[in-house]
Amino acid sequence: MSSILAVGSASVEEVLHVKNDLKLGGKYTAAARIVGVGGSGVNYTCRLLAMGQAVYPLLVVGEDPGGDAVVAEIRRSATRGHATCHDIQRVPDATTARTIIMLDRFGRRTTITVPGHKLESFGNVVSAALTRTLGHPIDAVMIGHIPTDHDGDVTRLILRRFIGEMGNVYILFNPGRTQYTLGKGGFPKLLERVDCIQFHVDEAREFLASGGQYPGRLHFGEMLDALADLCQSAVITFGRLGAVGKKRGAQGGVLAYPYDVDENILDTTGAGDAFAAGVVASMTSDANQNRDLRVAMTEGRLWATYACMKYCGARECPTPMDLKLFERRHQAMQIGEVEELEAKEFYRLLRLLERTVD
C-alpha cells in the first residue's frame, strides 16, 4: 500500500437540522444534533486509512478535548482499514477549531467555523515532521486547507520539500481560502510542478481573480484551462453536479457525471475532500500505473458520493468492502459515467453545466 502525507485542517463538527429557511436575525429550533469530526486534513486521513492506506497526518489540531475526538476518529478509521497511521503531532497548548453545520428542510447547508486558539505554531510542527519523514518513502502528498497559513510559508515549505526532490511523489493541492486568496503569485513557480490542483467552482473563481490576471468573469471552460496551464492537471468540482478535469496541453477533458442519489444525500460536507482522497488513492495504486486522470476521477466520484450519504466530513468512513457494496447497490441509479471527451463536445457540455449551476 502507498504511504500518503495528508496535510490540512481539523475540526469538531456539529450538525443541526432546522425546520425553516435560515435568515440572519431569525430564531430557530434544531431538530437533531449529530457530532463528528472533519476538516480537510482529517477527511483525507480518515478516508485513506479506512481504505487501507498508510498515512502520515499533519493536522492543525490542538491539545484539547476536540483534538482528542479527532485522534479517536482517526484511530477508528485505521482499525477499520487495518492500516498504519503514523504519529499525530498536535500543536502544543492549542485548541481545535469547531464547525457548526446547519441543514434546512431543503437540504441546503450553512457552515460556521469557530477558529481554534494558539494554532499559529503549526509551522513548527510541520518543520519537525518533515525532518522525521526523511527516512520514510512517501508516495503522495495531499495539501488541504491550512487555516493558519496566511502568508503561504507553510504551504511553500511542504511543496519545496517534495517537488523535484523525490521524483515520483504525486502532489495534489486542494487549498482553502487562507491559501488560495494569495493567488498563484503566492506560490511562484511551485504550482508548475504540482500534479493536480483541485477547487470547488466558487473557489476556482476566487483563486483566479486573486492574482489579478483574470479580473473578469470566466466561463467554466476558461477557468479549467487557466488552472490546467498552471499545474500538470486540474479538477473543478460542482458538488452534487459532478466534476470536470483536464491535463495540461490536452484539447478536451474528463467529465464526471454525478450518481443519481439526490434523495439519499444527507450532508455534502467534506465531499470534495473525499473526491481528492479517491483521486490520490487511484494515482498511487498499481491498478493505475499510467496515472490516468479519468480512472482517478472515477474513484474520486465514488468516494465523494459515499461521503454525501453520511453526516460530517469524516464520520463512518468506508472500507473497500463498504464501497464495493455501495457501488453495486447504486449501479442502476447512475445517470452517466466518467468520460474523456473531445474538445468540441467537452466545452459544449461545460456551457450547459454553467447554466445549470449559475
Backbone torsions as a table, in degrees:
resi	resn	phi	psi	omega
1	MET	NA	156.3	-179.0
2	SER	-76.2	157.0	171.8
3	SER	-110.3	121.2	-171.8
4	ILE	-121.8	128.4	174.9
5	LEU	-87.6	118.6	-177.5
6	ALA	-112.4	116.5	-175.1
7	VAL	-118.7	133.6	175.8
8	GLY	161.8	-168.2	-172.5
9	SER	-77.3	165.6	176.1
10	ALA	-141.3	144.0	177.4
11	SER	-157.7	155.9	167.6
12	VAL	-89.6	129.7	-174.5
13	GLU	-113.4	137.3	179.1
14	GLU	-125.6	121.1	-179.1
15	VAL	-99.6	127.8	178.5
16	LEU	-122.1	130.3	174.2
17	HIS	-96.0	125.1	176.4
18	VAL	-113.5	147.7	-171.2
19	LYS	-79.9	-26.4	-173.9
20	ASN	-118.4	174.9	175.7
21	ASP	-63.7	138.5	179.2
22	LEU	-80.9	128.8	176.6
23	LYS	-137.9	140.1	-179.6
24	LEU	-60.5	129.5	-179.5
25	GLY	97.1	-9.7	-179.2
26	GLY	-82.8	167.0	175.0
27	LYS	-115.7	137.7	-174.2
28	TYR	-137.9	154.8	174.3
29	THR	-113.4	127.8	179.8
30	ALA	-84.7	128.4	-178.1
31	ALA	-81.5	-23.8	-178.4
32	ALA	-152.3	155.3	178.8
33	ARG	-134.5	119.6	-179.4
34	ILE	-123.9	130.2	-176.2
35	VAL	-113.9	135.0	176.1
36	GLY	-152.4	-161.3	177.2
37	VAL	-130.8	162.3	-179.4
38	GLY	-167.3	-149.3	-170.3
39	GLY	93.7	146.2	-171.5
40	SER	-54.8	-47.8	-178.0
41	GLY	-63.4	-39.8	178.3
42	VAL	-68.6	-42.0	179.6
43	ASN	-61.2	-45.5	176.8
44	TYR	-59.0	-50.2	-172.9
45	THR	-60.8	-50.5	-176.1
46	CYS	-65.1	-41.9	-177.7
47	ARG	-68.1	-41.3	178.7
48	LEU	-67.6	-42.5	179.4
49	LEU	-62.5	-45.1	-179.3
50	ALA	-61.8	-26.2	178.1
51	MET	-90.5	6.1	173.1
52	GLY	94.0	8.4	179.9
53	GLN	-85.0	146.2	172.3
54	ALA	-82.0	135.2	-173.4
55	VAL	-132.4	137.9	167.5
56	TYR	-103.5	103.1	-178.8
57	PRO	-84.1	132.8	170.8
58	LEU	-123.1	96.7	-167.1
59	LEU	-119.0	145.5	176.0
60	VAL	-83.4	74.9	-173.6
61	VAL	-128.7	140.1	-175.2
62	GLY	-97.1	179.0	177.4
63	GLU	-96.9	74.7	-175.5
64	ASP	-151.4	174.5	179.0
65	PRO	-56.5	-34.2	175.9
66	GLY	-63.0	-41.9	176.3
67	GLY	-64.0	-36.3	176.7
68	ASP	-60.9	-41.2	179.7
69	ALA	-64.8	-39.8	178.1
70	VAL	-62.4	-48.7	-178.8
71	VAL	-61.8	-40.9	-179.4
72	ALA	-62.9	-41.1	179.5
73	GLU	-67.9	-38.0	177.5
74	ILE	-62.8	-42.9	179.3
75	ARG	-65.8	-37.0	175.8
76	ARG	-61.9	-42.0	179.8
77	SER	-64.5	-40.3	178.5
78	ALA	-63.5	-40.0	178.6
79	THR	-65.5	-43.3	179.6
80	ARG	-61.4	-38.1	-177.4
81	GLY	-95.4	2.3	-176.6
82	HIS	50.6	46.6	-172.4
83	ALA	-115.8	162.1	178.6
84	THR	-92.5	123.5	172.7
85	CYS	-116.0	117.7	-179.8
86	HIS	-73.7	168.0	-172.1
87	ASP	-52.9	139.5	176.7
88	ILE	-97.3	112.3	179.8
89	GLN	-88.9	114.5	-178.8
90	ARG	-93.2	150.8	-179.5
91	VAL	-72.8	122.0	-175.6
92	PRO	-59.4	136.6	173.7
93	ASP	60.7	20.1	-177.1
94	ALA	-108.0	160.0	175.7
95	THR	-112.8	148.9	-175.2
96	THR	-84.4	148.2	178.9
97	ALA	-65.6	157.7	174.4
98	ARG	-123.3	142.3	178.3
99	THR	-127.0	129.4	176.2
100	ILE	-105.8	123.2	-179.7
101	ILE	-111.5	115.7	-179.6
102	MET	-106.4	124.2	179.6
103	LEU	-110.6	127.3	178.0
104	ASP	-90.0	-177.1	-174.3
105	ARG	-67.8	-15.2	177.8
106	PHE	-95.6	1.6	-179.1
107	GLY	84.1	4.3	178.2
108	ARG	-73.0	147.7	-170.2
109	ARG	-116.5	133.5	171.5
110	THR	-121.4	128.0	-174.5
111	THR	-119.3	130.7	176.6
112	ILE	-124.3	124.2	179.8
113	THR	-108.4	129.4	174.3
114	VAL	-100.9	110.1	-174.8
115	PRO	-60.2	152.7	173.0
116	GLY	-76.4	177.2	-177.8
117	HIS	-116.9	145.7	174.7
118	LYS	60.3	33.5	-179.3
119	LEU	-92.7	1.2	-174.2
120	GLU	-64.4	-20.9	-179.9
121	SER	-83.2	13.5	177.2
122	PHE	-57.9	-32.2	178.4
123	GLY	-58.5	-37.0	177.6
124	ASN	-66.9	-38.3	177.2
125	VAL	-61.6	-42.6	179.9
126	VAL	-63.8	-46.7	-178.9
127	SER	-57.7	-45.7	-180.0
128	ALA	-66.6	-40.0	-178.4
129	ALA	-67.1	-39.4	179.7
130	LEU	-64.2	-34.6	176.2
131	THR	-65.1	-40.6	-178.9
132	ARG	-68.7	-28.2	-177.2
133	THR	-85.0	0.6	-176.8
134	LEU	-58.3	-33.5	-178.1
135	GLY	-91.0	4.2	-177.6
136	HIS	-115.2	137.7	177.4
137	PRO	-70.8	132.8	176.6
138	ILE	-117.2	125.5	-178.8
139	ASP	-91.3	-28.1	-177.7
140	ALA	-154.0	153.4	176.1
141	VAL	-127.1	127.6	175.1
142	MET	-113.0	122.0	178.7
143	ILE	-114.2	115.6	177.5
144	GLY	-105.0	-151.6	-177.6
145	HIS	-72.8	124.6	173.1
146	ILE	-112.5	94.5	-169.9
147	PRO	-64.3	-18.9	-179.5
148	THR	-91.3	-2.9	-170.5
149	ASP	-93.4	62.2	-174.3
150	HIS	-68.7	-25.0	179.0
151	ASP	-102.7	-3.0	177.7
152	GLY	81.6	3.2	-175.1
153	ASP	-62.7	-41.2	-177.7
154	VAL	-68.3	-42.9	178.6
155	THR	-61.4	-44.7	179.4
156	ARG	-63.4	-38.0	179.2
157	LEU	-59.7	-44.9	-179.1
158	ILE	-67.7	-45.3	-179.5
159	LEU	-60.8	-46.1	-178.7
160	ARG	-64.5	-32.8	-179.1
161	ARG	-64.2	-35.1	-172.1
162	PHE	-110.1	-23.3	-178.4
163	ILE	-71.3	121.4	174.7
164	GLY	76.0	-10.8	-174.1
165	GLU	-89.5	-34.3	-174.9
166	MET	-115.9	8.1	168.7
167	GLY	76.3	-66.7	-168.9
168	ASN	-109.5	16.9	-179.9
169	VAL	-76.2	126.0	178.4
170	TYR	-87.6	128.2	-176.5
171	ILE	-117.2	122.2	172.5
172	LEU	-113.6	127.2	-177.3
173	PHE	-113.0	113.6	-177.1
174	ASN	-127.0	67.2	-167.8
175	PRO	-72.8	158.3	172.7
176	GLY	-98.1	-178.1	-172.7
177	ARG	-58.7	-38.6	-179.8
178	THR	-54.0	-38.7	-178.6
179	GLN	-88.1	-45.8	-169.8
180	TYR	-74.7	-18.7	175.3
181	THR	-72.4	-8.9	172.2
182	LEU	-73.2	-17.0	-178.0
183	GLY	71.3	178.1	-178.2
184	LYS	-66.2	-22.3	177.9
185	GLY	-66.7	-16.7	177.2
186	GLY	-74.4	-14.4	-177.6
187	PHE	-136.6	59.3	-173.1
188	PRO	-57.0	130.7	176.2
189	LYS	68.2	-21.5	-176.0
190	LEU	-70.4	-37.5	-176.9
191	LEU	-63.3	-27.0	-179.5
192	GLU	-60.0	-25.9	-177.2
193	ARG	-100.5	-1.8	176.7
194	VAL	-73.2	134.9	-177.2
195	ASP	-72.5	-37.8	-179.6
196	CYS	-151.1	132.6	171.5
197	ILE	-111.1	134.9	-176.6
198	GLN	-127.8	134.4	177.2
199	PHE	-138.8	150.9	158.7
200	HIS	-71.6	154.5	-172.9
201	VAL	-56.9	-39.7	179.8
202	ASP	-67.0	-36.8	177.7
203	GLU	-67.8	-38.5	179.3
204	ALA	-60.3	-43.2	178.0
205	ARG	-58.5	-47.9	-176.2
206	GLU	-66.9	-39.3	178.8
207	PHE	-62.7	-47.4	-178.1
208	LEU	-67.7	-33.7	178.1
209	ALA	-73.4	-28.6	-175.5
210	SER	-63.3	-32.6	-178.1
211	GLY	-79.2	-11.3	179.4
212	GLY	82.1	-8.2	-178.6
213	GLN	-76.9	-27.4	-178.4
214	TYR	-124.3	71.1	-174.3
215	PRO	-71.9	-25.2	-178.6
216	GLY	-85.4	177.3	178.9
217	ARG	-83.5	116.8	-177.8
218	LEU	-90.4	147.6	170.2
219	HIS	-71.8	161.2	-177.6
220	PHE	-56.7	-43.4	179.9
221	GLY	-61.9	-39.7	178.7
222	GLU	-67.1	-37.5	177.9
223	MET	-63.9	-45.3	-179.2
224	LEU	-64.7	-41.3	178.1
225	ASP	-60.6	-43.7	-178.5
226	ALA	-63.2	-41.3	179.6
227	LEU	-69.0	-40.7	-180.0
228	ALA	-67.4	-24.8	175.5
229	ASP	-72.9	-26.2	-178.3
230	LEU	-80.8	-37.5	-173.8
231	CYS	-122.8	-179.2	177.5
232	GLN	-69.6	-31.3	175.7
233	SER	-158.5	163.3	-178.0
234	ALA	-141.3	147.9	175.9
235	VAL	-131.5	133.5	172.4
236	ILE	-118.6	127.3	179.6
237	THR	-103.3	153.3	-177.4
238	PHE	-127.6	33.3	-179.1
239	GLY	63.8	-130.6	-176.5
240	ARG	-74.4	0.4	178.9
241	LEU	-98.1	8.2	173.6
242	GLY	100.3	-155.2	-175.6
243	ALA	-155.5	159.9	174.6
244	VAL	-131.1	152.4	179.6
245	GLY	-145.2	157.6	-179.4
246	LYS	-153.7	139.8	172.6
247	LYS	-88.6	151.7	177.3
248	ARG	-59.6	130.3	177.6
249	GLY	86.4	-9.8	180.0
250	ALA	-73.6	148.1	178.3
251	GLN	-80.4	-44.6	178.9
252	GLY	-102.4	-154.2	-178.7
253	GLY	-161.7	-173.1	-178.1
254	VAL	-110.8	130.6	179.4
255	LEU	-116.6	119.3	178.8
256	ALA	-103.6	104.8	177.2
257	TYR	-70.1	152.1	178.9
258	PRO	-79.0	155.6	167.0
259	TYR	-68.2	147.2	178.8
260	ASP	-89.6	74.4	-176.3
261	VAL	-127.8	26.3	-173.9
262	ASP	-53.0	-40.4	-176.6
263	GLU	-67.9	-19.1	-178.2
264	ASN	-99.9	-2.9	-177.9
265	ILE	-72.8	127.7	-179.9
266	LEU	-101.9	-46.1	-172.1
267	ASP	-158.9	119.3	-177.8
268	THR	-84.7	3.1	179.8
269	THR	-57.4	127.0	176.2
270	GLY	81.4	3.6	-178.6
271	ALA	-64.3	-38.7	177.6
272	GLY	-64.1	-37.9	176.8
273	ASP	-66.3	-39.2	177.3
274	ALA	-63.3	-40.7	177.6
275	PHE	-59.1	-47.3	-179.0
276	ALA	-61.3	-42.3	-179.9
277	ALA	-64.3	-38.7	177.5
278	GLY	-64.8	-40.2	177.6
279	VAL	-60.4	-47.6	-177.8
280	VAL	-66.7	-41.0	177.8
281	ALA	-58.7	-40.2	179.0
282	SER	-70.1	-44.3	-176.6
283	MET	-65.5	-18.4	179.8
284	THR	-107.4	8.9	-177.6
285	SER	-95.3	155.3	177.5
286	ASP	-65.9	-25.2	-178.8
287	ALA	-72.7	-13.6	-179.6
288	ASN	-130.7	56.2	-175.4
289	GLN	-64.5	-26.4	179.3
290	ASN	-85.2	1.9	-179.5
291	ARG	51.2	55.8	-179.7
292	ASP	-76.6	121.3	-177.3
293	LEU	-64.1	-37.1	179.8
294	ARG	-63.0	-44.0	178.9
295	VAL	-62.9	-43.3	-179.1
296	ALA	-66.2	-40.0	179.3
297	MET	-69.5	-27.8	174.3
298	THR	-62.7	-42.7	177.8
299	GLU	-68.1	-43.9	179.6
300	GLY	-59.8	-41.1	178.7
301	ARG	-59.5	-42.2	179.7
302	LEU	-66.5	-45.9	-179.5
303	TRP	-63.2	-41.4	-178.0
304	ALA	-67.4	-40.3	-179.6
305	THR	-64.1	-42.7	177.8
306	TYR	-61.7	-39.3	-179.3
307	ALA	-60.5	-32.7	-179.5
308	CYS	-70.9	-13.5	-177.9
309	MET	-91.8	1.9	179.8
310	LYS	-128.3	155.0	176.6
311	TYR	-81.7	149.1	177.0
312	CYS	71.4	167.3	-173.5
313	GLY	-76.8	-30.4	-173.9
314	ALA	-137.8	43.5	-179.1
315	ARG	-105.2	129.5	176.7
316	GLU	56.0	52.7	-179.9
317	CYS	-67.3	143.9	-171.7
318	PRO	-80.7	150.7	169.1
319	THR	-88.3	170.7	176.3
320	PRO	-55.3	-38.5	179.1
321	MET	-66.8	-40.1	177.4
322	ASP	-58.3	-43.9	-178.6
323	LEU	-68.5	-37.2	177.8
324	LYS	-62.6	-45.4	179.2
325	LEU	-64.1	-40.3	179.6
326	PHE	-63.8	-45.8	-179.5
327	GLU	-62.5	-41.8	179.3
328	ARG	-64.6	-39.8	-176.7
329	ARG	-67.2	-34.4	-174.5
330	HIS	-104.7	10.0	-178.5
331	GLN	-56.4	-44.6	-176.9
332	ALA	-71.9	-13.4	-176.6
333	MET	-93.4	-1.7	-178.7
334	GLN	-69.8	138.9	176.0
335	ILE	-101.9	1.0	179.1
336	GLY	-178.3	-175.9	-179.2
337	GLU	-123.3	-156.0	173.9
338	VAL	-113.6	113.0	-169.8
339	GLU	-119.2	142.3	171.8
340	GLU	-96.3	117.4	-170.7
341	LEU	-114.7	149.8	173.4
342	GLU	-68.2	159.9	-170.4
343	ALA	-54.9	-48.8	-174.0
344	LYS	-59.7	-48.6	-178.9
345	GLU	-71.1	-38.4	-178.7
346	PHE	-60.1	-50.0	-177.3
347	TYR	-73.1	-27.5	174.8
348	ARG	-65.7	-43.1	179.1
349	LEU	-69.0	-31.8	176.4
350	LEU	-64.9	-37.3	177.2
351	ARG	-66.0	-37.4	176.2
352	LEU	-66.0	-42.2	178.7
353	LEU	-62.8	-38.9	179.4
354	GLU	-59.5	-42.5	178.6
355	ARG	-65.9	-34.2	179.5
356	THR	-69.5	-44.7	-176.8
357	VAL	-71.2	-44.9	-176.4
358	ASP	-78.4	NA	NA
